[in-house]
Amino acid sequence: MTGDADADGDPGMLADVAALAARHIRARRSACVAPARADEILSERLAAYDFAEPLDGVTVAADLLDLLGGHAVRSDHPAYFGLFNPPPLVAAVAGDIVTAAVNPQLAAWGHAPAAAEIERKLVELFGSLVWRGDDDAAGTFTSGGSEANHSAVLLALARRYPDWAQHGLPCGVRPVLYVSAQSHLAWMKIARAVGLGDRAVRLVEPEDGLALTGEALRRAVLRDGEADPLMLVGTAGTTAHGAIDDLAGFGQVARELGIHMHVDAAWAGGALLSPRGRDLMPGLDLADTVTIDPHKWLAVPMGAGLFLSRTWHSLDEAFGVTTGYMPATVANRRDPYVHSMQWSRRFTGGKLFMALATMGLPGYARMIERQIALGDRLRSRLREDGWTIANDTALPLVCFSALGAEDVATKKIEDAVVGTGRAWLSSVRCRGRLVLRACITSFEANEGDVDLLLGLLNDAREPVAR
Ligand SMILES: Cc1ncc(COP(=O)(O)O)c(C=O)c1O
């Protein structure tokens, strides 16, 4: 007996769709990076889908690729110097296809032993890079950096208040989190989600407007007499400026005051795969927990976050539950659902496994160091051409402005460059002024792309300067 033929397509269609996806990837360099918005065209094209009749799968997939690629900022383009959204590595896309085809259930170890063990191996690899040789680090894959940071708060709560898992917060306590004012503001959403609210997040201003020092952090904690310090969060690679907080200083404060230390290395944590990148984050090993997003610098498809902890025990405290309807735990194995906010979960590690296995650690190291070198090139060429560099980082993220430019002029330059459709960059505030921000986001970017951006910037500056 066969199943309901209408309920599913022919698996052979996957080969045709994969061929279309491959063509899309090959063509991306020739795409317009930032096409004009096409709201009306989009509504018209989507109106054609009333779902009344079944359509041919390959035809729909071709249309979907065209819709997604043709009417969007092409963050997969080599001349996209934007936010931390690189194109996905082909091997990682392949890993995601395999994952979707098999669809392992990552809740219980016994249901998906290979997937669970692959993820454990990856957790141990990244844990040993963070904690320098400690090969028993704990952790779990997440949907992204926000979930990983959220997990850190739950672990800190479980550690700080031993009855929290059963009874919630003790009466009258006001736990607070200390983070740089330059941190990623998912911290606000997380504070709301755990019932603490925005005011529990102390946004401490870095003295230089970029990276927060341990001393400034210590002063902020000590000034805060009545509050109950729950955790200190250092950021390694801030979203706006690529700054790295003084993690060694944070570690000292955390040890002295007995506070949980978390490092949000969502983007820059990927650089741990390169020897040069590893040296950029001194003090990272002092963290109790760390966030790294493989869907950022490590270029695997979204969403892929990684939450690392020094110990399994703290993950048990935060997430541990038991129930009779789950399959029995296999002796000496860990069921992923008791270490994660998620229950049924995608095999997120599969795409990273494919990328690592096919490129090897040396391949990833070369990719990262090439991007760091391109950042250096952009920085030095900008200086040579009379631009002022506004941030201070060895990571490939450069903030800069035209000499003496007011905010309006900076915005005009940004709009002019983006308006050419040949490159994309953004603007951010840095020490009170609007500056341009260019991040070497794509592993396909090369010297020609950097020089193209520079040419477009110089052209855009001319009329504004006049
Ligand atoms: C430093 C940092 N932390 C956390 C996040 C949030 O990560 P996600 O978007 O994967 O949830 C970002 C996103 O850009 C980030 O830059």
The ligand as a Tripos MOL2 file, in Angstrom:
@<TRIPOS>MOLECULE
LIG
   16    16     1     0     0
SMALL
NO_CHARGES

@<TRIPOS>ATOM
      1 C1         26.9380   40.6850   19.8590 C.3       1 LIG1
      2 C2         25.6090   40.0640   19.5180 C.ar      1 LIG1
      3 N1         24.9710   39.3360   20.4340 N.ar      1 LIG1
      4 C3         23.7780   38.7570   20.1830 C.ar      1 LIG1
      5 C4         23.1650   38.9150   18.9730 C.ar      1 LIG1
      6 C5         21.8300   38.2670   18.7350 C.3       1 LIG1
      7 O1         22.0130   37.1110   17.9900 O.3       1 LIG1
      8 P1         20.8250   36.4590   17.1310 P.3       1 LIG1
      9 O2         20.4250   37.4920   16.1420 O.co2     1 LIG1
     10 O3         21.4660   35.2480   16.5490 O.co2     1 LIG1
     11 O4         19.7360   36.1120   18.0840 O.co2     1 LIG1
     12 C6         23.7900   39.6670   17.9760 C.ar      1 LIG1
     13 C7         23.1640   39.8490   16.6560 C.2       1 LIG1
     14 O5         23.6850   40.5030   15.7970 O.2       1 LIG1
     15 C8         25.0420   40.2590   18.2580 C.ar      1 LIG1
     16 O6         25.6820   41.0200   17.3470 O.3       1 LIG1
@<TRIPOS>BOND
     1     1     2 1
     2     2     3 ar
     3     2    15 ar
     4     3     4 ar
     5     4     5 ar
     6     5     6 1
     7     5    12 ar
     8     6     7 1
     9     7     8 1
    10     8     9 2
    11     8    10 1
    12     8    11 1
    13    12    13 1
    14    12    15 ar
    15    13    14 2
    16    15    16 1
@<TRIPOS>SUBSTRUCTURE
     1 LIG1         1 GROUP 0 **** ****
